[in-house]
């Protein structure tokens, strides 16, 4: 009985790991596609220039975050590799 219970637990545990790897691969591919389509984003921050009691003067500063599309390609390839390796382990 213990051997059967242990094997069942091992099967369930391995099945969860396989689903997690497949999910990780899919997430990497999706993030890679998004990073290819959107190669960056802009955001605005406020800086306090003058603070004299009740008088405040703020300056808005535009900031840009950009990355090369190659990063998205690397994520897509990495996600595909994770998915393919996951499928090969299932067949063994």
C-alpha positions in Angstrom: 0.0 0.0 0.0 2.8 2.4 0.8 4.4 1.8 -2.5 1.2 2.6 -4.4 0.6 5.7 -2.4 4.2 6.9 -2.9 3.9 6.3 -6.7 0.7 8.2 -6.9 2.2 11.1 -5.0 5.2 11.1 -7.3 3.0 11.1 -10.4 0.9 14.1 -9.1 4.1 15.9 -8.1 5.7 15.4 -11.5 2.5 16.3 -13.3 2.5 19.7 -11.4 6.1 20.3 -12.4 5.4 19.6 -16.0 2.4 22.0 -16.0 4.6 24.7 -14.4 7.3 24.3 -17.0 4.8 24.4 -19.8 3.2 27.5 -18.3 6.6 29.1 -17.9 7.4 28.4 -21.5 4.1 30.0 -22.7 4.7 33.0 -20.5 8.2 33.5 -21.9 6.9 33.3 -25.4 4.0 35.8 -24.7 6.4 38.3 -23.0 8.8 37.9 -25.9 6.1 38.8 -28.4 5.1 41.8 -26.4 8.7 43.0 -26.1 9.1 42.7 -29.9 5.9 44.6 -30.6 6.5 47.3 -27.9 10.2 48.1 -27.7 9.8 50.4 -24.8 7.6 52.7 -22.8 7.5 56.3 -21.5 6.5 57.5 -18.0 6.3 60.9 -16.3 7.8 61.8 -12.9 7.4 65.0 -11.0 10.4 66.7 -9.4 10.1 69.3 -6.7 12.1 72.4 -7.9 11.1 74.9 -5.2 9.5 74.4 -1.8 8.8 77.6 0.0 6.3 76.8 2.7 2.9 76.8 1.0 4.4 77.5 -2.5 5.7 74.5 -4.4 7.0 74.4 -8.0 7.1 71.0 -9.6 8.7 70.0 -12.9 7.5 67.1 -15.0 10.2 64.9 -16.4 9.6 62.5 -19.2 11.5 59.3 -18.9 11.9 56.5 -21.5 12.7 52.8 -21.0 13.7 51.0 -24.1 15.1 47.6 -25.0 16.3 46.0 -28.2 13.9 43.6 -30.0 16.6 40.9 -29.7 15.6 40.5 -26.0 12.1 39.5 -27.2 13.5 37.1 -29.7 15.7 35.5 -26.9 12.7 35.1 -24.7 10.6 33.5 -27.4 13.4 31.0 -28.2 13.9 30.3 -24.5 10.1 29.7 -24.1 10.0 27.3 -27.1 13.1 25.4 -25.7 11.4 25.0 -22.3 8.2 23.7 -24.0 10.0 21.3 -26.3 12.2 19.9 -23.6 9.1 19.5 -21.4 7.4 17.5 -24.2 10.5 15.3 -24.7 10.6 14.4 -21.0 6.9 13.4 -21.1 7.6 10.9 -23.9 10.5 9.2 -22.1 
